[in-house]
Amino acid sequence: MTRTAGDRVAELLEVFTQRSMARLRAEFTEEVVALHDADPLWILEDGANRVLRILRSQPIQGKHLIYATGPDGPWCLGRVTHGVPGNLVLQPGTYGDYEDAMRAVFHERRADYLESNAVLELPQRKGSGS
Amino acid sequence: MNSPTSANQKVFGYTDRLSARPGEQIRLHISCEGVDSYAATVVQLHHGFDGSAGPGFQETVVPTAVDGTYPGRRYDCRPGSFVEVTDPAGTLKDPAGFEVRAAIFPTLPRDDRSGTLGAYRISHSSVAFHGEHQAVLGTWDAETSTGWALTLEDGRPTFVWNESGQPCTLQLDTNLTAHHWYELIVEVPAEGGEVTLGCRPLKHAMDLVAPPAARLAAESATMRTAGPRTSSDMPFRIGALAARADTRLVAESAFNGKIGGVTIRRRDGGADETVARWHFGRSERADGLLLSEVVDESPNGLNGCCVNVPVRGVSGPAFQGRIEDFRLAPDEFDAIHFHDDDIADADWPLALTFDIPEDMRSGVYAFRLSAEGRDHHVPFFVGPGQRSRDVAVLFPTATYLAYANDRIAFEADSMEMLLGHTPIVHSEDLVLQDHPEFGRSCYEIHNDGSGVVFSSARRPLITMQPRYRASFMSEGPWALPADLCITHWLEEVGCEFDALTDEALDLEGYDLISKYRVVIMGSHPEYMTRAELDALAEFTAAGGRLMYLGGNGLYATASFDPENPHVVEVRRADGGTRPHQTPFAERRHTTSGESAGLWRNKGKAPERLVGVGMSAQGFDRCTYYQRLEDSFDPRAAFIFEGIGATEHLGDFGIIGGGAAGSEIDFYNPALGSPPDTLVLATSGPLSDSYLLVTEELFEQLPGLGGTEQASVRSDVVYAALDGGGGFFSVGSIAWTGSLSHNGYDNNIARLSTNVLRRFRDPESLK
């Protein structure tokens, strides 16, 4: 098998990602959860923001978006899924406030990355092209 | 789990231009999907944001001859840029005796893009790429298998032609490597003999090491031919082939990369003549600009025309690495960069025309197209008529176009980190995802990883729907919908206005605005031309009053194509906040000759004109303003009539909950805020999602966020200038979103109205 530059870049990024996820596990405390639950749009703690930046910088494929179903909501969660209509797959359930939808995204990610021990199965960030 | 569907959007349209004056005609192009008729009417747009926190969506029907129901049908919108050659004598139909040479620089020879690209780390393209067939040049008709063409087939150089009614293919084994220059050579005998196809890597002044490192090698192959060849009815194109779609010929097998040095010679019985020599760096215009026309230097005059704005003014195979202006060394810029996702004109057949009545009021209008209960608006601006008003609103149409059809929320890994929240998308975004053929914004990258530098009005502009909310705005309005907050406020206070646009001000300059007492700029006039900046400077110097009710304005260089003003060009320099970066020596706008980048880096900082310049951007939450000492200066007393000394200004609004935020500007005397500028108010606390802009950074320092960096703020300023004019600037995109709060009974509306009233007063500002 011939390794390409893309393979090497992906390997380097994976090394960083594993370190980043180790840090995420260490810093993802109940205090961070409480801060985000209190106000997802106004978090001034450095450590909490570091956790959020890791969660928010994951690859776009499969990533959450919030979908507004009307001018005043309700809002629901969706996952970017290239190839389906609208490139978005919606999840069941709606939220009367988009900040509640943001909280729900946060908790789903928390479950994905911490509670399910999915860290080792994180998708590599190598782009999939088009 | 289920997928939301956008299939209920049945009708789409666009106009030939965004603005026209009374007495002029505007042309409408329409395509229907799944329906065979649509209703059309003209509406005046009053307010866009349709949430219950504001006045709601407001439009009024304007009875015109357009009213009616019309038959409709679907038309293809096919991206892909190319050069089409005018060849009335059919000189290029039969390659008999031809030697064809072309230098190519493929940027995506196969479907193998990887990595994260651009400032937002775009890792995925939601615009499908089918790159197995990429045409360099030719007349090949895939439907009839006639004609001839030089192509890349899955990255391999290929020559295809028709012989005795059968398609013939000569192909090399070499898979071309991306981002290297090669020369392709095809020799076709005049009659029977051997067809030869060759490929050799080119030495390049900027690429001396890479070819051996990539182990590039020359290769050639031959194949017997007996003739005769069968010509096609297709035009000769470079960068794509032609395919039939309804009554039109659209792009097929579009190329990704640069092509240059294209020469065709005829060697026949000892004769050696130049059939065509297209020089992509040469302009026949006196100003040297490279617009649509492509020059053929041969005696045959086979000139061509660029379609769908491929990028010109790019370094070619002879580039020497020193000269950055294409006009100074045309031979070094003999190349065009084509993209399979370029689109400048959907080229749908004309559906309707609208002759703007002489007595139609200047303002913001739209064609409202309806089918099966869903509307699609095609906004347009009616400029001033014979009776001009004293107030004009300058709608930032260059910025509307730069952002038009932005879809990065679906493509970029880092979008959410930039915003500080999960993007919120809407049905219009899904429509856009289902219609990638409507083209990209200047914030995106092409399929081949290069940045998008052109945008056009002649395609459906989904993000210009009046109710549209951009995914990054926490459910607030952006662009045109945000500027409709200004016009609705003006209607509320009984102030008639004329609607001006960037392209009109660029074309007409100071003459367009000289008669107005007040010019109001929109919420986000980011991209402007030199002519516009000069016109506004002359305006305030001559006594005009400028109300800049936005943020991140007068910021970066835009140019309108002088021959196609529906096209705007925005290249990116190597400094400042930018979504991507244009390669070295390709940063000169071919439509104006301007160098790309921020006006502050070209000696025209916005601070000189409006007192403030960009400081930061953030998209989590906006804040209020607090009054400063200058707000109690007697010269500013008129601004704060009816406003308490300790009131927070704008601690409310439909954009992030405050008047200060989103993209913000600060008072910066170091960059030219005039000496007597009064700093009236500054923003309240902002989070660390607001980061100091990169153009303020000369060295990396910790603590660039709103909680630590003093320059991360929005300042409200006012200055009276000699001559009686002056400016009032708010330095915040979110300002307009606070105007309508509490039925316009609030201190942002009051303050804005105080300024407007005084600015309309002929007495000189003091």
HADDOCK unambig.tbl for C-alpha pairs under 7 A between the chains (distance, minus, plus):
assign (segid A and resid 6 and name CA) (segid B and resid 114 and name CA) 6.37 0.50 0.50
assign (segid A and resid 6 and name CA) (segid B and resid 115 and name CA) 6.78 0.50 0.50
assign (segid A and resid 41 and name CA) (segid B and resid 620 and name CA) 5.34 0.50 0.50
assign (segid A and resid 41 and name CA) (segid B and resid 621 and name CA) 6.28 0.50 0.50
assign (segid A and resid 42 and name CA) (segid B and resid 687 and name CA) 6.74 0.50 0.50
assign (segid A and resid 44 and name CA) (segid B and resid 687 and name CA) 6.41 0.50 0.50
assign (segid A and resid 44 and name CA) (segid B and resid 688 and name CA) 6.88 0.50 0.50
assign (segid A and resid 53 and name CA) (segid B and resid 417 and name CA) 5.76 0.50 0.50
assign (segid A and resid 56 and name CA) (segid B and resid 416 and name CA) 5.50 0.50 0.50
assign (segid A and resid 56 and name CA) (segid B and resid 417 and name CA) 5.16 0.50 0.50
assign (segid A and resid 57 and name CA) (segid B and resid 413 and name CA) 5.64 0.50 0.50
assign (segid A and resid 57 and name CA) (segid B and resid 414 and name CA) 5.11 0.50 0.50
assign (segid A and resid 57 and name CA) (segid B and resid 416 and name CA) 6.84 0.50 0.50
assign (segid A and resid 57 and name CA) (segid B and resid 417 and name CA) 5.82 0.50 0.50
assign (segid A and resid 58 and name CA) (segid B and resid 413 and name CA) 5.91 0.50 0.50
assign (segid A and resid 59 and name CA) (segid B and resid 413 and name CA) 4.84 0.50 0.50
assign (segid A and resid 60 and name CA) (segid B and resid 410 and name CA) 6.78 0.50 0.50
assign (segid A and resid 60 and name CA) (segid B and resid 411 and name CA) 6.14 0.50 0.50
assign (segid A and resid 60 and name CA) (segid B and resid 412 and name CA) 5.97 0.50 0.50
assign (segid A and resid 60 and name CA) (segid B and resid 413 and name CA) 4.80 0.50 0.50
assign (segid A and resid 65 and name CA) (segid B and resid 422 and name CA) 5.92 0.50 0.50
assign (segid A and resid 65 and name CA) (segid B and resid 423 and name CA) 5.65 0.50 0.50
assign (segid A and resid 65 and name CA) (segid B and resid 424 and name CA) 6.17 0.50 0.50
assign (segid A and resid 65 and name CA) (segid B and resid 425 and name CA) 6.95 0.50 0.50
assign (segid A and resid 66 and name CA) (segid B and resid 422 and name CA) 6.59 0.50 0.50
assign (segid A and resid 66 and name CA) (segid B and resid 423 and name CA) 6.19 0.50 0.50
assign (segid A and resid 66 and name CA) (segid B and resid 424 and name CA) 4.60 0.50 0.50
assign (segid A and resid 66 and name CA) (segid B and resid 425 and name CA) 6.07 0.50 0.50
assign (segid A and resid 67 and name CA) (segid B and resid 424 and name CA) 5.63 0.50 0.50
assign (segid A and resid 67 and name CA) (segid B and resid 425 and name CA) 4.95 0.50 0.50
assign (segid A and resid 67 and name CA) (segid B and resid 426 and name CA) 5.77 0.50 0.50
assign (segid A and resid 68 and name CA) (segid B and resid 424 and name CA) 6.68 0.50 0.50
assign (segid A and resid 68 and name CA) (segid B and resid 425 and name CA) 6.23 0.50 0.50
assign (segid A and resid 68 and name CA) (segid B and resid 426 and name CA) 5.36 0.50 0.50
assign (segid A and resid 69 and name CA) (segid B and resid 426 and name CA) 6.98 0.50 0.50
assign (segid A and resid 71 and name CA) (segid B and resid 50 and name CA) 5.92 0.50 0.50
assign (segid A and resid 71 and name CA) (segid B and resid 51 and name CA) 4.95 0.50 0.50
assign (segid A and resid 72 and name CA) (segid B and resid 51 and name CA) 5.48 0.50 0.50
assign (segid A and resid 72 and name CA) (segid B and resid 52 and name CA) 6.74 0.50 0.50
assign (segid A and resid 80 and name CA) (segid B and resid 410 and name CA) 6.62 0.50 0.50
assign (segid A and resid 82 and name CA) (segid B and resid 126 and name CA) 6.78 0.50 0.50
assign (segid A and resid 84 and name CA) (segid B and resid 3 and name CA) 6.91 0.50 0.50
assign (segid A and resid 85 and name CA) (segid B and resid 3 and name CA) 6.28 0.50 0.50
assign (segid A and resid 85 and name CA) (segid B and resid 4 and name CA) 6.93 0.50 0.50
assign (segid A and resid 85 and name CA) (segid B and resid 5 and name CA) 5.81 0.50 0.50
assign (segid A and resid 85 and name CA) (segid B and resid 434 and name CA) 6.48 0.50 0.50
assign (segid A and resid 86 and name CA) (segid B and resid 4 and name CA) 6.70 0.50 0.50
assign (segid A and resid 86 and name CA) (segid B and resid 5 and name CA) 6.23 0.50 0.50
assign (segid A and resid 86 and name CA) (segid B and resid 6 and name CA) 6.61 0.50 0.50
assign (segid A and resid 86 and name CA) (segid B and resid 430 and name CA) 4.30 0.50 0.50
assign (segid A and resid 86 and name CA) (segid B and resid 431 and name CA) 6.57 0.50 0.50
assign (segid A and resid 86 and name CA) (segid B and resid 433 and name CA) 5.18 0.50 0.50
assign (segid A and resid 86 and name CA) (segid B and resid 434 and name CA) 5.45 0.50 0.50
assign (segid A and resid 87 and name CA) (segid B and resid 433 and name CA) 6.36 0.50 0.50
assign (segid A and resid 88 and name CA) (segid B and resid 3 and name CA) 6.03 0.50 0.50
assign (segid A and resid 89 and name CA) (segid B and resid 1 and name CA) 6.56 0.50 0.50
assign (segid A and resid 89 and name CA) (segid B and resid 2 and name CA) 5.49 0.50 0.50
assign (segid A and resid 89 and name CA) (segid B and resid 3 and name CA) 4.38 0.50 0.50
assign (segid A and resid 89 and name CA) (segid B and resid 4 and name CA) 6.82 0.50 0.50
assign (segid A and resid 90 and name CA) (segid B and resid 1 and name CA) 5.70 0.50 0.50
assign (segid A and resid 90 and name CA) (segid B and resid 2 and name CA) 5.30 0.50 0.50
assign (segid A and resid 90 and name CA) (segid B and resid 3 and name CA) 5.59 0.50 0.50
assign (segid A and resid 90 and name CA) (segid B and resid 4 and name CA) 6.65 0.50 0.50
assign (segid A and resid 91 and name CA) (segid B and resid 1 and name CA) 4.90 0.50 0.50
assign (segid A and resid 91 and name CA) (segid B and resid 2 and name CA) 6.77 0.50 0.50
assign (segid A and resid 92 and name CA) (segid B and resid 1 and name CA) 6.08 0.50 0.50
assign (segid A and resid 102 and name CA) (segid B and resid 422 and name CA) 6.56 0.50 0.50
assign (segid A and resid 126 and name CA) (segid B and resid 114 and name CA) 6.34 0.50 0.50
assign (segid A and resid 126 and name CA) (segid B and resid 115 and name CA) 5.40 0.50 0.50
assign (segid A and resid 127 and name CA) (segid B and resid 114 and name CA) 4.64 0.50 0.50
assign (segid A and resid 127 and name CA) (segid B and resid 115 and name CA) 4.70 0.50 0.50
assign (segid A and resid 127 and name CA) (segid B and resid 116 and name CA) 6.25 0.50 0.50
assign (segid A and resid 127 and name CA) (segid B and resid 123 and name CA) 4.59 0.50 0.50
assign (segid A and resid 127 and name CA) (segid B and resid 124 and name CA) 6.11 0.50 0.50
assign (segid A and resid 128 and name CA) (segid B and resid 114 and name CA) 5.95 0.50 0.50
assign (segid A and resid 128 and name CA) (segid B and resid 123 and name CA) 6.86 0.50 0.50
assign (segid A and resid 128 and name CA) (segid B and resid 124 and name CA) 6.17 0.50 0.50
assign (segid A and resid 129 and name CA) (segid B and resid 112 and name CA) 5.96 0.50 0.50
assign (segid A and resid 129 and name CA) (segid B and resid 113 and name CA) 4.44 0.50 0.50
assign (segid A and resid 129 and name CA) (segid B and resid 114 and name CA) 5.21 0.50 0.50
assign (segid A and resid 129 and name CA) (segid B and resid 124 and name CA) 5.65 0.50 0.50
assign (segid A and resid 129 and name CA) (segid B and resid 125 and name CA) 6.57 0.50 0.50
assign (segid A and resid 130 and name CA) (segid B and resid 124 and name CA) 6.09 0.50 0.50
assign (segid A and resid 130 and name CA) (segid B and resid 125 and name CA) 5.05 0.50 0.50
assign (segid A and resid 130 and name CA) (segid B and resid 128 and name CA) 5.86 0.50 0.50
assign (segid A and resid 130 and name CA) (segid B and resid 129 and name CA) 5.78 0.50 0.50
